[in-house]
Structure formats: C-alpha cells, structure tokens
Amino acid sequence: MKNLIVFGAGDLGKHIVYNKHMFDNKYNILGFMDEDINKVGSQLCGIPVFGTDYLQSNKRNNLHMIIAISSPKAKEEILKKMMSYDITFPNFISRDAWISKKVKTGRGILIYPNSTVDFETEIEDFVTINAGCSVGHNVTIGRFSTLAPGVNLAGHTKIGEKADLGIGCCTIQKIKIGNRSIIGGQAMLIQDVEPGQTVAGVPAKTIK
C-alpha cells in the first residue's frame, strides 16, 4: 500500500480523508500537512497534522501527495516548495464521477462526486473540479484552476491557468477564460474573459 500525505488540513482535505473509499483504497494516509503553525502538531479526522519540516526529517521514497487546496495561486506555490522532494502526485477521481473516453488528464487532479467530463477534453495538472460540475466536450482546463460546485462548461470552453470559477457559473460554447481570472458565483459567460479579470453577473461583466 502506498503512503499518502494530504496537503491542506482544511475542508477539502477532510473530504478526501472521510471519503477515501470513494477515490482509491490503495493509499495509506499518513497524515495531513499544513503551513499553518496553529494546526501543526494537532489531529484532524483522527490523523496527525505535520509541518513541511516532516519531509526533511522523514525522507521517504515513493511518497504520494494530493494538494487539497482550492486557491489556484496557493496550489502553484505549494508545488514549487515540493519539487525538491521525491513525491508523486496522483489523481484522485471519485468513483461517482463520469469521465468519458478520450479525456486527457495531467497529474494531481481532484474530481469530486457527481461531476461529468465529456469526450476530447483536457484537464491539466493540479486542477480541482468540485461536486456536481458538468464539463462539456473539447474543453481545456489549465493548470492549477479550480471549479467550485455546480460549474457548467459548454463545449469548446478554454480555461487558462490559475482560473478560479465560482459556484454555479456557466459558459456558452467556445468561451475563452484567461489566466488568473476570477468568475463570480452564478455568473453566465457569453463573451471571453481577459487574463486577470474578475467578472460576475448575468450576463457576466467585468467588475475588476
């Protein structure tokens, strides 16, 4: 059985631990890891919370880690800190998710239950797709991006890196969402979103 660290002693991390049977039972969860000194040394879900110094004092071969953080920027920063260690980043895809044939996936991906991903879609590294999302065909979701629950992406939607899509937002076909964009909850996107923009509303308009 492979040893796993869950990076992020928060709600996303708790979901993985409580529902490990819905993902993959081949992992032995050693504990959480977190940079919050107020959490380090405590227990969560009955397992210990380590600091990042655990990796220095417990060098292990073939250690696996899932980054259970929703913030796209934070996911990228954590990965940079982990690159000097011998760590594998597996995908955690719920057995209750439906993934079509001809879907390309990277590493470190987390897909919650009741989400669907249609054919010829590409999900790049460290993407999080929360519960109940619908990802259409020929969609691209860039590295570190996060979809909140209930996001609906029409076919041929293109999402850049580190985009943060709020709960229940939707796109029409062929929408492009730029890098580092923030999409408000329940927003309806009928036009492209430039990199770094924050949009909200129905239809979505730039607010920042």
C-alpha positions in Angstrom: 0.0 0.0 0.0 1.3 3.4 -1.0 1.8 6.2 1.6 -0.1 9.4 1.1 0.1 12.9 2.5 -2.9 15.2 2.2 -1.5 18.8 1.9 -4.1 21.1 3.4 -5.7 20.5 6.8 -9.0 22.1 5.9 -12.3 21.2 4.4 -11.0 19.9 1.1 -8.5 17.7 2.9 -11.2 16.4 5.2 -13.3 15.4 2.3 -10.6 13.2 0.9 -9.9 11.5 4.3 -13.6 11.0 5.1 -14.4 9.7 1.6 -11.2 7.9 0.7 -13.2 4.8 -0.2 -14.8 6.9 -3.0 -11.5 7.6 -4.6 -8.9 4.8 -4.2 -8.2 2.4 -1.3 -4.6 1.7 -2.3 -3.3 4.6 -0.2 -2.4 4.6 3.4 -2.9 8.2 4.6 0.0 9.1 6.9 -1.5 12.4 7.8 -2.2 16.0 6.7 0.5 18.6 6.0 0.0 22.3 6.5 1.9 25.5 6.8 -0.3 26.9 9.5 1.6 26.6 12.7 -1.6 26.7 14.7 -2.6 23.4 13.0 0.8 21.6 13.1 1.0 19.1 15.9 -2.7 18.7 16.2 -5.0 16.0 14.8 -7.8 16.2 12.2 -10.1 13.3 11.4 -8.1 11.2 13.8 -4.8 11.6 12.0 -1.8 13.9 12.6 -1.1 17.3 11.0 2.6 17.6 10.1 4.5 20.7 9.2 6.6 20.9 6.0 9.7 20.0 8.0 8.3 16.5 8.1 9.6 16.0 4.6 13.2 16.9 5.7 13.3 14.7 8.7 11.4 11.8 7.2 12.8 11.4 3.7 10.9 8.6 2.0 11.0 7.1 -1.4 7.8 6.8 -3.3 5.8 9.2 -1.1 2.5 10.3 -2.7 0.7 13.6 -2.1 -2.6 15.2 -3.0 -2.7 19.0 -2.7 -6.1 19.6 -1.2 -6.2 23.4 -1.5 -8.8 25.4 -3.5 -6.8 28.5 -4.2 -5.1 28.2 -7.6 -2.2 30.5 -6.6 -1.7 28.6 -3.4 -1.6 25.3 -5.2 1.1 26.6 -7.5 3.2 27.9 -4.6 2.9 24.6 -2.7 4.1 22.7 -5.7 7.2 24.8 -6.1 8.1 24.0 -2.5 7.6 20.3 -3.0 9.7 20.0 -6.2 12.9 19.3 -4.3 11.5 16.1 -2.7 10.8 12.7 -4.2 7.0 13.0 -4.4 4.4 11.6 -6.8 1.2 13.5 -7.3 -1.6 11.0 -8.2 -5.1 11.9 -9.5 -8.0 11.5 -7.1 -11.1 11.0 -9.2 -14.3 10.0 -7.4 -15.9 6.7 -8.5 -19.2 8.6 -8.7 -17.7 11.0 -11.4 -18.4 10.1 -15.0 -15.3 10.5 -17.2 -15.8 9.9 -21.0 -13.4 8.1 -23.1 -10.9 10.3 -24.9 -10.3 12.6 -21.9 -6.7 13.6 -21.3 -5.6 14.2 -17.7 -2.5 15.5 -16.1 -1.3 14.8 -12.5 -2.5 16.0 -9.1 -6.1 16.3 -10.3 -9.0 16.2 -7.8 -12.5 15.5 -9.2 -15.4 15.3 -6.7 -18.5 13.0 -6.9 -21.4 13.6 -9.4 -19.2 15.6 -11.9 -19.1 14.7 -15.6 -16.4 15.3 -18.1 -17.2 14.7 -21.8 -15.0 13.5 -24.7 -11.8 15.1 -26.0 -11.5 17.3 -23.0 -8.1 18.0 -21.5 -7.7 18.6 -17.7 -4.2 19.8 -17.0 -2.1 19.4 -13.8 -3.5 20.2 -10.3 -7.0 21.1 -11.5 -9.8 20.8 -8.9 -13.3 20.0 -10.1 -15.8 20.2 -7.2 -19.1 18.3 -6.8 -21.8 18.4 -9.5 -19.8 20.1 -12.2 -20.6 19.5 -15.9 -17.6 19.8 -18.3 -18.5 19.6 -21.9 -16.7 18.1 -24.8 -13.5 19.6 -26.2 -12.9 21.7 -23.1 -9.4 22.7 -21.9 -8.9 23.5 -18.2 -5.4 24.9 -17.5 -3.0 24.1 -14.7 -4.0 24.9 -11.1 -7.5 26.1 -12.0 -10.4 25.4 -9.6 -14.1 24.8 -10.4 -16.5 25.3 -7.5 -19.6 23.1 -7.1 -22.1 23.2 -9.9 -20.0 24.8 -12.6 -21.3 24.1 -16.1 -18.9 24.5 -19.0 -20.2 24.2 -22.6 -18.3 22.5 -25.3 -15.0 24.0 -26.6 -14.6 26.3 -23.5 -11.0 27.1 -23.0 -9.8 28.0 -19.5 -6.3 29.2 -18.8 -4.0 28.6 -15.9 -4.9 29.5 -12.3 -8.5 30.5 -13.0 -11.0 30.4 -10.2 -14.6 29.7 -11.2 -17.3 30.4 -8.6 -20.2 28.2 -7.6 -22.7 27.5 -10.3 -21.2 29.7 -13.1 -21.8 28.7 -16.7 -20.4 29.3 -20.2 -21.8 29.2 -23.7 -19.8 27.3 -26.3 -16.3 28.4 -27.3 -15.8 30.9 -24.4 -12.1 31.6 -23.5 -11.3 32.4 -19.9 -7.8 33.9 -19.4 -5.1 33.0 -16.9 -5.7 34.1 -13.3 -9.3 35.1 -14.0 -11.9 35.0 -11.2 -15.5 34.2 -12.2 -18.3 35.0 -9.7 -20.8 32.6 -8.5 -23.8 32.0 -10.8 -22.2 34.1 -13.5 -23.3 33.5 -17.1 -20.4 34.0 -19.5 -21.4 34.9 -23.1 -18.1 36.6 -24.0 -14.4 35.9 -23.5 -12.7 36.9 -20.2 -9.3 38.5 -20.5 -6.4 37.3 -18.3 -6.6 38.6 -14.7 -10.1 39.9 -14.9 -12.8 39.4 -12.3 -16.3 39.0 -13.8 -19.8 38.5 -12.3 -23.5 38.7 -13.1 -25.9 37.5 -15.7 -24.6 38.1 -18.3 -21.2 38.3 -16.7 -19.5 41.7 -16.8 -16.1 42.9 -15.7 -16.0 44.2 -12.1 -12.3 44.4 -11.6 
